[in-house]
Amino acid sequence: MQQHVLTITQVKIKENELLLTPIEDWPKDEWLKLKDGERMLADSDALALVYILELDGQFVQLRFPKHTWPQLHEGYQKELPAVLDGPENITLGKFKEELEYLLDNIEGNGNYGEDMVAAFENAFQLNK
């Protein structure tokens, strides 16, 4: 089975939204079939957050490497909607709630691994 991945390399605040830009270019016909999967996971091994999208019944990983987390934190604090930038923008309806869930669960939680917890706490200014 083919692995579907979009890696966010740029996060910026634009017109009162958190604009998420992936490095990959996808064919427009596939892009237009993407649906919000409304879930976020933590990939402790890769130090990444993963928001789930769906494409024809398969999962697509929207990956947020550690270097994007400070901007995610800023957007979270400002309560901005997260929007995936592409041929047609996709609003990620549960992004804030899913990020909030991870904020509540990763802090100090050794189950995520020391490196993940430290990186997450640093980027999201926890324990300060």
C-alpha positions in Angstrom: 0.0 0.0 0.0 1.3 3.4 -1.0 2.2 5.8 1.9 0.4 9.1 1.5 2.3 12.0 3.2 2.2 15.8 3.0 4.9 17.5 5.0 4.3 21.0 6.3 7.4 23.1 5.9 5.9 26.5 6.2 3.4 27.8 8.8 2.5 31.5 8.8 -0.3 33.7 10.0 -2.1 35.2 7.1 -5.5 37.0 7.1 -6.5 35.7 10.6 -5.8 32.1 9.8 -2.9 29.7 10.3 -1.8 28.9 6.8 -0.1 25.5 6.4 2.0 24.9 3.3 3.3 21.5 2.3 6.5 20.9 0.4 4.9 18.3 -1.8 2.9 19.1 -4.9 -0.1 16.9 -5.4 -2.2 16.5 -8.6 -5.2 18.8 -8.3 -7.7 15.9 -8.9 -6.3 14.1 -5.9 -6.1 17.2 -3.8 -9.7 18.0 -4.4 -10.7 14.6 -2.9 -8.8 15.2 0.4 -11.1 15.2 3.4 -10.4 16.3 7.0 -9.8 13.2 9.1 -10.2 15.3 12.3 -7.5 13.5 14.3 -4.0 14.3 15.4 -1.3 11.9 16.6 2.3 12.3 17.9 5.1 10.5 16.1 7.7 10.4 18.9 10.3 8.6 16.8 10.4 11.4 14.1 9.6 14.2 16.5 6.5 15.2 14.5 2.8 15.9 14.9 0.6 14.1 12.4 -2.9 15.4 11.5 -4.9 12.8 9.6 -6.5 13.5 6.2 -8.5 11.0 4.2 -8.3 10.2 0.4 -10.6 7.6 -1.1 -10.8 5.7 2.2 -7.1 5.8 2.9 -5.2 7.9 5.4 -3.0 10.7 4.4 -0.4 12.0 7.0 -0.2 15.7 7.3 3.2 15.9 9.1 4.4 18.8 11.2 8.2 18.5 11.9 9.5 20.0 15.1 10.7 23.2 13.4 7.0 24.2 12.7 5.8 23.8 16.3 6.6 27.4 17.5 4.3 28.8 14.7 1.6 26.2 15.6 1.8 27.4 19.2 1.4 31.0 18.1 -1.6 30.1 16.0 -3.1 28.1 18.8 -2.7 31.0 21.3 -4.4 33.3 18.9 -7.2 30.7 18.3 -6.7 30.9 14.5 -8.3 28.3 12.2 -5.8 26.0 10.6 -6.0 26.0 6.8 -4.1 23.7 4.4 -2.7 25.7 1.5 -3.2 24.0 -1.9 -5.1 24.2 -5.2 -8.2 24.6 -3.0 -7.6 25.4 0.7 -8.8 22.9 3.2 -9.9 24.0 6.7 -8.9 21.6 9.4 -11.9 21.7 11.6 -10.6 19.8 14.6 -7.0 21.1 14.5 -7.3 23.3 17.6 -9.1 20.7 19.7 -6.8 17.9 18.7 -3.7 20.1 19.4 -5.3 20.9 22.8 -5.7 17.2 23.6 -2.0 16.7 22.9 -1.0 19.7 25.0 -2.9 18.1 27.9 -1.4 14.7 27.4 2.2 15.1 26.3 3.4 17.4 29.1 5.5 15.3 31.5 4.2 12.0 30.0 7.1 9.6 29.6 5.0 7.4 27.3 5.8 9.8 24.5 9.6 9.5 25.0 11.9 12.0 26.6 13.0 13.7 23.4 9.4 14.2 22.3 8.2 15.5 25.6 11.2 17.9 25.9 10.8 19.2 22.3 7.0 19.6 22.7 7.3 21.3 26.1 9.9 23.7 24.7 8.0 24.6 21.5 4.7 25.1 23.3 6.2 26.8 26.3 4.9 24.4 28.8 6.3 24.3 32.4 7.1 28.0 32.2 
